[in-house]
């Protein structure tokens, strides 16, 4: 059962993590136990933001929206922190690049050595992608535009179907790429500009 829960988390957190506390291209050093002081400061900023959002989400009275801005570097530091502390199954690395008009580009590294996949899929898969997001009705929606396995572009529909098959093999809900997620912590909206993510709450 633990494997199922880890698997669900690994795919379900990819997109929302980018923003809720929230994909620029280097691997994590898994041998190191500590982050540099600069990265620790970035992680602490995000953790404090999450704490504040959780508290303010409990406020009973309606109020005007507030906004907070996080940099691409801060989000990537937090993602690296989560990967190291959570030890997410299969996902080894995730880095994002924030662009204008809610566009994200990124790199994810997966360990697929335990999966029954086509021979052309390497056991360590380096995936590059671009996706556009929008927020509507308290949910964030992702529309993946391009996905590359190394330098080879893959059809988005093919990758989405492959993810569904992996999910079924792990007795998880067969969900593909382009699905929506509820916004956490009372967030109302999210926007991106080059190098920045703007959260409204």
C-alpha positions in Angstrom: 0.0 0.0 0.0 2.9 2.4 0.7 4.1 2.0 -2.9 0.7 3.0 -4.1 0.6 6.1 -1.9 4.1 7.1 -2.9 3.3 6.7 -6.6 0.1 8.8 -6.4 2.1 11.5 -4.6 4.9 11.5 -7.2 2.6 12.3 -10.1 -0.1 14.3 -8.3 2.3 16.7 -6.7 4.3 17.5 -9.9 2.1 20.2 -11.3 0.6 21.9 -8.2 3.9 21.9 -6.3 5.4 24.2 -8.9 3.0 26.9 -7.6 1.3 26.1 -4.4 4.5 26.5 -2.6 5.1 26.8 -5.4 9.8 23.0 -14.6 16.8 25.6 -15.8 18.5 22.4 -16.1 20.7 20.6 -13.5 20.5 17.6 -11.2 20.3 17.4 -7.5 23.3 16.2 -5.5 21.6 13.5 -3.4 24.8 12.8 -1.4 24.6 16.2 0.4 22.6 16.4 3.6 22.4 20.1 3.8 21.7 23.0 1.5 23.9 26.0 1.1 22.9 28.9 3.4 21.5 30.8 0.4 19.2 27.9 -0.5 18.2 27.4 3.1 17.0 31.0 3.2 14.9 30.5 0.1 13.3 27.4 1.5 12.5 29.1 4.7 10.8 31.9 2.9 8.5 29.5 1.1 7.8 27.5 4.3 6.9 30.8 6.1 4.6 31.7 3.2 2.8 28.3 3.5 2.4 28.8 7.2 0.9 32.3 6.6 -1.4 31.1 3.9 -2.7 28.3 6.1 -3.4 30.7 9.0 -5.1 33.3 6.8 -7.2 30.7 5.0 -8.9 30.1 8.4 -10.0 33.8 8.7 -13.8 33.8 8.8 -14.3 37.4 7.4 -14.0 38.1 3.7 -11.2 40.5 2.8 -9.6 42.0 -0.3 -7.2 39.7 -2.1 -3.5 39.9 -1.2 -0.6 38.9 -3.3 2.9 37.5 -2.7 5.7 37.0 -5.2 8.2 34.2 -5.2 11.1 33.9 -7.6 12.0 31.0 -9.8 15.1 30.4 -7.7 13.0 30.2 -4.5 10.6 27.8 -6.0 13.4 25.6 -7.3 15.1 25.6 -3.9 11.8 24.5 -2.3 11.2 21.8 -4.8 14.8 20.4 -4.2 14.1 20.5 -0.5 10.9 18.6 -0.9 12.5 16.0 -3.1 15.3 15.4 -0.5 13.0 15.3 2.5 10.1 13.3 0.9 12.2 10.9 -1.2 9.4 10.8 -3.8 9.3 7.4 -5.6 10.6 7.6 -9.2 11.0 11.4 -9.3 14.7 12.2 -8.8 14.9 15.8 -10.0 12.5 18.6 -11.0 13.5 22.1 -12.1 11.2 24.8 -13.5 11.6 28.0 -15.5 8.8 30.6 -15.2 7.9 32.6 -18.2 5.4 35.3 -19.1 1.7 34.5 -19.7 1.5 31.5 -17.3 4.0 29.5 -19.3 6.3 27.0 -17.6 9.3 25.1 -19.0 11.1 22.5 -17.1 13.1 19.4 -16.6 12.2 16.3 -14.6 14.3 13.2 -14.1 12.6 9.9 -13.4 13.9 6.5 -12.3 11.9 4.1 -14.3 14.0 1.0 -13.7 11.1 -0.8 -12.0 8.5 -0.1 -14.7 7.4 -2.2 -17.7 7.9 0.3 -20.4 8.8 0.2 -24.1 12.4 -0.5 -24.9 13.1 3.0 -26.2 12.3 4.5 -22.9 15.6 4.7 -20.8 15.5 3.5 -17.2 16.6 7.0 -16.2 14.4 9.3 -18.2 15.2 13.0 -18.6 12.1 14.8 -19.6 11.9 18.4 -20.8 8.5 20.0 -21.1 6.5 23.1 -21.6 3.0 23.7 -20.2 0.5 26.6 -19.8 -1.7 26.9 -16.8 -4.9 28.8 -15.9 -6.9 29.1 -12.8 -10.7 28.8 -12.9 -13.2 28.0 -10.2 -10.7 27.4 -7.5 -8.7 24.8 -9.6 -5.5 25.0 -11.6 -5.5 23.5 -15.1 -2.5 22.5 -17.1 -2.2 22.2 -20.9 1.1 20.5 -21.9 2.4 21.8 -25.2 5.7 19.9 -25.7 7.4 17.0 -24.1 10.9 15.7 -24.9 12.5 12.5 -23.8 16.1 13.7 -24.0 16.3 15.3 -27.4 13.4 13.3 -28.9 10.0 15.0 -28.9 7.1 12.8 -27.9 3.4 13.3 -28.6 1.7 14.7 -25.5 -1.2 12.2 -25.9 1.3 9.3 -25.9 3.0 10.4 -22.7 -0.4 11.0 -21.1 -1.5 7.5 -22.0 1.8 6.0 -20.7 1.3 7.7 -17.4 -2.2 6.2 -17.2 -0.8 2.8 -17.8 1.8 3.2 -15.1 -0.8 4.4 -12.7 -3.0 1.4 -13.4 0.0 -0.9 -12.8 0.3 0.7 -9.4 -3.4 0.5 -8.7 -3.7 4.2 -8.8 -6.3 6.3 -10.6 -5.6 6.3 -14.3 -5.1 10.0 -14.8 -3.2 11.6 -17.6 -1.3 14.9 -17.9 -4.0 17.5 -18.7 -6.0 17.5 -15.6 -6.9 20.0 -12.9 -6.0 20.3 -9.2 -7.7 22.2 -6.4 -5.8 25.2 -5.2 -4.5 24.8 -1.6 -4.2 27.1 1.3 -7.0 29.5 0.3 -5.2 30.6 -2.9 -7.5 32.5 -5.3 -5.3 32.8 -8.4 -1.7 32.3 -9.7 0.1 34.2 -12.4 3.6 33.9 -13.8 6.0 36.4 -15.3 9.5 35.7 -16.4 11.3 34.4 -13.4 8.4 35.1 -11.0 5.2 33.5 -9.7 2.5 35.7 -8.2 0.1 34.1 -5.8 -3.2 35.8 -4.9 -4.9 34.8 -1.6 
